[in-house]
Amino acid sequence: MELDEMKLAWQAMDRRLEQRFALDLAAYRDRRLATARRQLWPLWLGQVLQLVIGIALAWWAGSLWYEHRATLHLWLQGVLLHGYALMFIVLAARELHLIHSVDYAEPVLVIQRRLAQLRAWRIRVAPWFGIAGCVMWVPLLLVGVEAAFGADLVLHAPQVVAFLAANGAACLLGLLAFLRWTRHPRGARLAASLDQHAAGRSLRRAQAELDEILRFEQDGG
Amino acid sequence: MHRHTERQQRFEALLQQHRRIVFHVARMYAGQGDERHDLAQEICTQLWRAFAGYDAQRSFSTWMYRIALNVGISHLRRESGRARHVEPLDDALADSVAAAVAEAPDERLRELRALIAQLDPLNRALVMLYLDERPYAEIADILGLSESNVATKINRIKQRLREQMVDAPAPAQERRHGTR
């Protein structure tokens, strides 16, 4: 069947559909429905929470290093936590900006590319939280113990601090080695067995969408 | 308040006038029943949210197609992760339409369904706009392509169809009557 012949079938179906189906105009007016159905709503909410947590953490960490600016190790703990909080804030703000820049009234290729880029970026950024987390739990724990019990572990139990730091370093090195291994050809089997991992599969899907959009744009152009 | 009501009435009038766009996109990018209904509602919701930014100097159908297709394609990409098979046509509906219209036999609808199911989301949008008889310039504006690119792609799809028809088995009626 030629594409032109298909128009007849398509138009015939059209006429019957208009008779059979009515548009429920009331549904779009429901604000709760609009919010719940918004496709990027879960992502938006997650980033707003991340922003709020980041701001709260930054405020607390900032007051911490300022208060202890005469004591080097306490000041350093506060600065590290402050940096971690700023990472939360910057990444959340960037993602919120990307989400708000999605205007469905723009041409289809523009928006589909932007959505795929957003997805790919999120997935690439996710390991950075893991990497930072490998290290940041140490100052967070030290500050927490000091706040709760008034005990400065660096001064009074340096061997404990050394143990914690060694654990943090081992965690970081282990994660970096793992990420590097999965990119190596010998790690292909491991990478394939991790295919069930949501982040890896989502990234491949996001990248495949970008490739498809690029092919569609260039093919015949 | 009065202005909001006026805007709402204007929107509803335009939506009713162009409601077939919602039907076509929902049919193209969702499965049957509830999923198709949900997608249609989501399209309407996004249209309403975007209506405040609609420039009345521009074509409403172009604006509406862009939003509907963006919502539809995003929906299909989201659902494809769950490995669902999208049936663009309802069997019962296809049969009832075929029965009512002599120039659209079952074979044509089944071929239409098979063609659409093979296409990726972007080519599916292209075919849909072509079947809706949108001018090439409007298709290009909606999708964000050049007009020449649109023409080339449509010609390629037509060529692919012809090649498929050469390889396809004869339809049941023709086999029964021995016309092939």
Interface residues (C-beta under 8 A of the other chain):
Chain A: M1 E2 L3 E5 M6 K7 L8 A9 W10 Q11 A12 M13 D14 R15 R16 L17 E18 R20 F21 L23 D24 L25 A27 Y28 R29 L33 A34 R37 R38 Q39 D103 Y104 A105 E106 P107 V108 L109 V110 I111 Q112 L115 R201 S202 R205 E209 E212 I213 F216 E217 D219 G220 G221
Chain B: Q8 E12 L15 Q16 R19 R20 V22 F23 H24 R27 A40 Q41 E42 C44 T45 Q46 L47 W48 R49 A50 G53 Y54 W63 R66 I67 L69 N70 V71 I73 S74 H75 R77 R78 G81 L89 L93 A94 S96 V97 A98 A100 V101 E103 A104 E107 R108 L109 E111 L112 L115 D120 P121 L122 N123 A125 V127 Y130 L131 D132 E133 D141 I142 L143 G144 L145 S146 S148 N149 T152 K153 I154 R156 I157 K158 L161 R162 M165
